[in-house]
Amino acid sequence: MKDIHEVLRQKQAKYAQLGKQIEMLQQAAEKLREVAPLLAENDDDDNGVLAEVDDASVQGDAMAAKAGASSGSPASKAARPTAPRWP
């Protein structure tokens, strides 16, 4: 049988740990509330840029597919243009 004092000590330690985690989550939520409007403003600009990149990628893939279908050589597939990569 377990010692009641040891069980109580373990439960109190776990309770204190959970209290700290809750406090940290509340602080993170406050920071996110402050940053959310800034992210929403930038989101519109980012969507426009991403749409342009997607359009360029689709056009590049279509051109590569046409070139690959017409030539059929493995060297042309290796030299096909790739979409720009974000860092």
NORFENPE-V335773 format. One record per helix or strand of 3 or more residues. SS is the DSSP state (H for helix, E for strand). FROM is the first residue (numbers start at 1). TO is the last residue. Records with the same first field share a line. If there is no record, write none. Layout:
SS->FROM-TO / FROM-TO
This chain:
H->4-71 / 74-78
